[in-house]
Amino acid sequence: MYWLSIFRIAVLAWSSFCAIILLGLGAHFLASADTLRIPTAAWSGLAVATAVLSLITMPTMVIIDILRTGAFTSLIVVELAWLGFLGILFLATGAAAAQNAAGFWVECSTWTPALARNICGETSAGAAFGFLGWLPLWAYAATLLTLLILHANRGHYVWKTSVKEAGFEGGIPPAGGAGGPSPYGTDVKAAYEAASLNPAQAPYAYPPTAQGSPAPPMYGSPAAQPAPLSPYPQV
């Protein structure tokens, strides 16, 4: 298996694990805030929404990609867009939780009752796992986007294929152009060198004419006159 496929599965598995942690933290914070009759924090609801979307889509993408080839959910362009969106949600969750934790003026150990101490510590944990879920997703997306750009510059467009079908394991293809392969299956430089030696034949002309053969007659040019017959008998 190519290293990018292994990297992909590892990132999706780790982000799913972070989503499970965020789901528990956010749900417990919401329930505790209702019990303590205190205002709920924005990060808790965002953490639950991020976790639900991640746990529904990321494992599904991996399973469908294993069972089917060419599925819509496995297209690289779809994967880049969706994982980038989930990364933004993880980042927003971590930033919101970190902002709430920074607003605490006293240590969590001084909070009373014990339930309040729990939600104080859960806020810092929510910030940590929000950032830990965001970093791998965007690292994988940046790596995949870089490979796509490098291959596209060499004429290898794989935006509408899956990672396992893109052929990344073959390395970056050689650049085309002078001296490289042409769409006609002929070496570009060799074709133009042959054309310079035989001006009657254009590059990639079909059917090709033999080297040194006379140029074909052009339309509108006068036809060649036959040589006059000699009145003397030929021996």
C-alpha positions as CSV (number, residue, x, y, z in Angstrom):
1,M,0.0,0.0,0.0
2,Y,1.3,3.5,-0.9
3,W,2.4,5.7,2.0
4,L,-0.3,8.3,1.2
5,S,-3.0,5.7,1.6
6,I,-1.6,4.7,5.0
7,F,-1.3,8.3,6.0
8,R,-4.9,8.9,4.9
9,I,-6.3,6.0,7.0
10,A,-4.2,7.0,10.0
11,V,-5.4,10.6,9.9
12,L,-9.1,9.6,9.5
13,A,-8.8,7.1,12.4
14,W,-7.1,9.7,14.7
15,S,-9.6,12.4,13.8
16,S,-12.5,10.0,14.5
17,F,-10.9,9.2,17.9
18,C,-10.7,13.0,18.7
19,A,-14.3,13.3,17.6
20,I,-15.4,10.6,20.0
21,I,-13.6,12.5,22.9
22,L,-15.2,15.8,21.8
23,L,-18.6,14.2,21.7
24,G,-18.3,13.0,25.3
25,L,-16.9,16.3,26.6
26,G,-19.4,18.4,24.8
27,A,-22.4,16.3,25.8
28,H,-21.3,16.1,29.4
29,F,-20.7,19.9,29.6
30,L,-24.2,20.5,28.2
31,A,-25.8,18.2,30.7
32,S,-23.8,19.6,33.6
33,A,-24.6,23.1,32.7
34,D,-28.3,22.3,32.7
35,T,-27.9,20.7,36.2
36,L,-26.0,23.6,37.6
37,R,-28.3,26.1,35.9
38,I,-25.4,28.0,34.4
39,P,-25.2,29.3,30.8
40,T,-23.9,26.8,28.3
41,A,-20.6,27.5,26.5
42,A,-20.5,27.8,22.7
43,W,-17.7,25.3,22.3
44,S,-19.8,22.5,23.8
45,G,-22.5,22.6,21.2
46,L,-19.9,23.1,18.4
47,A,-18.0,20.1,19.7
48,V,-21.1,17.9,19.6
49,A,-21.9,19.0,16.0
50,T,-18.3,18.5,14.8
51,A,-18.2,15.1,16.4
52,V,-21.5,13.9,14.9
53,L,-20.5,15.0,11.4
54,S,-17.1,13.5,11.7
55,L,-18.2,10.1,13.0
56,I,-20.9,9.8,10.4
57,T,-18.7,10.7,7.4
58,M,-15.1,9.8,8.0
59,P,-15.5,6.1,8.8
60,T,-18.1,5.9,5.9
61,M,-15.5,7.3,3.5
62,V,-13.0,4.7,4.5
63,I,-15.4,1.8,4.3
64,I,-16.9,2.8,0.9
65,D,-13.4,3.3,-0.5
66,I,-12.4,-0.2,0.6
67,L,-15.6,-1.9,-0.8
68,R,-16.0,0.1,-4.0
69,T,-13.9,1.7,-6.7
70,G,-14.9,5.1,-8.2
71,A,-17.5,6.0,-5.6
72,F,-18.5,9.7,-5.3
73,T,-17.3,9.9,-1.7
74,S,-13.8,8.7,-2.7
75,L,-13.1,11.4,-5.3
76,I,-10.1,13.5,-4.4
77,V,-11.8,16.8,-5.0
78,V,-14.7,15.8,-2.7
79,E,-12.4,14.4,-0.1
80,L,-10.3,17.6,-0.1
81,A,-13.3,19.9,0.2
82,W,-15.0,17.8,3.0
83,L,-11.9,17.2,5.1
84,G,-11.0,20.9,4.8
85,F,-14.5,21.8,6.1
86,L,-14.2,19.3,9.0
87,G,-10.8,20.7,9.8
88,I,-12.3,24.2,10.1
89,L,-14.9,22.8,12.6
90,F,-12.2,21.2,14.7
91,L,-10.2,24.4,14.7
92,A,-13.3,26.5,15.7
93,T,-14.1,24.1,18.5
94,G,-10.6,24.2,19.9
95,A,-10.4,28.0,19.6
96,A,-13.8,28.5,21.3
97,A,-12.9,26.2,24.2
98,A,-9.5,27.8,24.6
99,Q,-11.1,31.2,24.8
100,N,-13.5,30.0,27.5
101,A,-10.6,28.4,29.4
102,A,-8.6,31.6,29.2
103,G,-11.5,33.5,30.8
104,F,-11.3,31.4,34.0
105,W,-9.8,33.6,36.7
106,V,-9.2,30.9,39.3
107,E,-7.9,27.3,39.2
108,C,-10.4,24.5,38.4
109,S,-9.5,22.9,41.8
110,T,-11.1,25.8,43.6
111,W,-14.5,25.4,42.0
112,T,-17.4,24.0,43.9
113,P,-19.2,21.7,43.7
114,A,-17.3,18.8,42.1
115,L,-19.5,18.9,39.0
116,A,-18.3,22.5,38.4
117,R,-14.7,21.4,38.7
118,N,-15.3,18.7,36.1
119,I,-16.7,21.0,33.5
120,C,-13.8,23.4,34.1
121,G,-11.3,20.7,33.3
122,E,-13.4,19.5,30.3
123,T,-13.1,23.0,28.7
124,S,-9.3,22.7,28.6
125,A,-9.6,19.1,27.3
126,G,-12.0,20.3,24.6
127,A,-9.5,22.9,23.4
128,A,-6.7,20.3,23.3
129,F,-8.7,17.7,21.3
130,G,-10.1,20.3,19.0
131,F,-6.6,21.3,17.9
132,L,-5.4,17.7,17.8
133,G,-8.2,16.8,15.4
134,W,-7.6,19.9,13.2
135,L,-3.8,19.6,12.7
136,P,-3.7,16.0,11.1
137,L,-6.7,16.8,8.8
138,W,-5.1,19.9,7.3
139,A,-1.7,18.2,7.2
140,Y,-3.1,15.4,5.0
141,A,-5.1,17.9,2.9
142,A,-2.0,20.0,2.3
143,T,0.0,17.0,1.3
144,L,-2.6,15.7,-1.1
145,L,-3.1,19.1,-2.6
146,T,0.7,19.5,-3.2
147,L,0.8,16.1,-5.0
148,L,-2.1,17.1,-7.1
149,I,-0.4,20.3,-8.2
150,L,2.9,18.6,-9.0
151,H,1.1,16.0,-11.1
152,A,-1.1,18.5,-12.8
153,N,2.0,20.5,-13.9
154,R,3.2,17.4,-15.7
155,G,-0.2,16.8,-17.4
156,H,-1.4,14.1,-15.0
157,Y,-4.8,15.2,-13.8
158,V,-6.3,13.0,-11.1
159,W,-8.8,15.3,-9.4
160,K,-11.7,13.1,-10.2
161,T,-10.2,9.8,-9.1
162,S,-9.7,8.3,-5.7
163,V,-6.3,8.2,-3.8
164,K,-5.9,4.5,-4.5
165,E,-6.5,5.0,-8.3
166,A,-4.4,8.2,-8.7
167,G,-1.2,6.3,-9.3
168,F,0.8,8.4,-6.8
169,E,3.0,5.4,-6.0
170,G,4.6,5.8,-9.5
171,G,6.2,9.1,-8.5
172,I,6.0,12.4,-10.3
173,P,5.7,11.9,-14.1
174,P,8.3,13.4,-16.3
175,A,7.6,16.8,-17.9
176,G,6.4,16.9,-21.5
177,G,7.6,19.3,-24.1
178,A,10.6,19.4,-26.4
179,G,12.3,16.0,-26.4
180,G,9.4,14.5,-24.5
181,P,6.4,12.3,-25.5
182,S,3.7,14.0,-27.6
183,P,0.0,13.3,-27.9
184,Y,0.8,11.7,-31.3
185,G,3.0,9.1,-29.8
186,T,6.1,10.6,-31.5
187,D,9.1,12.3,-30.2
188,V,8.6,16.0,-30.7
189,K,12.2,17.0,-31.3
190,A,12.8,14.1,-33.6
191,A,9.7,14.9,-35.7
192,Y,10.8,18.5,-36.2
193,E,14.3,17.5,-37.1
194,A,13.0,15.1,-39.8
195,A,10.7,17.9,-41.1
196,S,13.7,20.3,-41.4
197,L,15.5,17.6,-43.6
198,N,12.5,17.0,-45.7
199,P,10.4,20.2,-46.1
200,A,7.8,18.4,-48.1
201,Q,6.6,16.5,-45.1
202,A,5.0,18.4,-42.2
203,P,5.5,17.1,-38.7
204,Y,3.0,14.3,-37.8
205,A,1.7,14.2,-41.4
206,Y,-0.4,11.1,-42.1
207,P,0.3,9.0,-44.0
208,P,4.0,9.8,-43.7
209,T,6.0,10.2,-46.9
210,A,9.4,8.6,-47.5
211,Q,12.5,10.6,-46.9
212,G,13.7,12.3,-50.1
213,S,10.4,11.7,-52.0
214,P,9.2,14.6,-54.2
215,A,6.7,17.0,-52.9
216,P,3.1,16.1,-53.9
217,P,1.5,18.4,-56.6
218,M,-0.4,21.4,-55.2
219,Y,-3.9,22.2,-56.5
220,G,-3.9,25.0,-59.1
221,S,-0.3,24.4,-60.2
222,P,0.3,23.6,-64.0
223,A,0.6,20.0,-64.8
224,A,4.0,18.7,-66.0
225,Q,4.2,18.4,-69.9
226,P,5.4,15.1,-71.4
227,A,8.8,15.3,-73.2
228,P,8.5,15.5,-77.0
229,L,9.1,12.4,-79.0
230,S,12.3,12.2,-81.1
231,P,11.8,11.7,-84.9
232,Y,14.8,9.5,-85.1
233,P,14.4,5.8,-84.3
234,Q,15.7,4.7,-81.0
235,V,18.3,1.9,-81.1
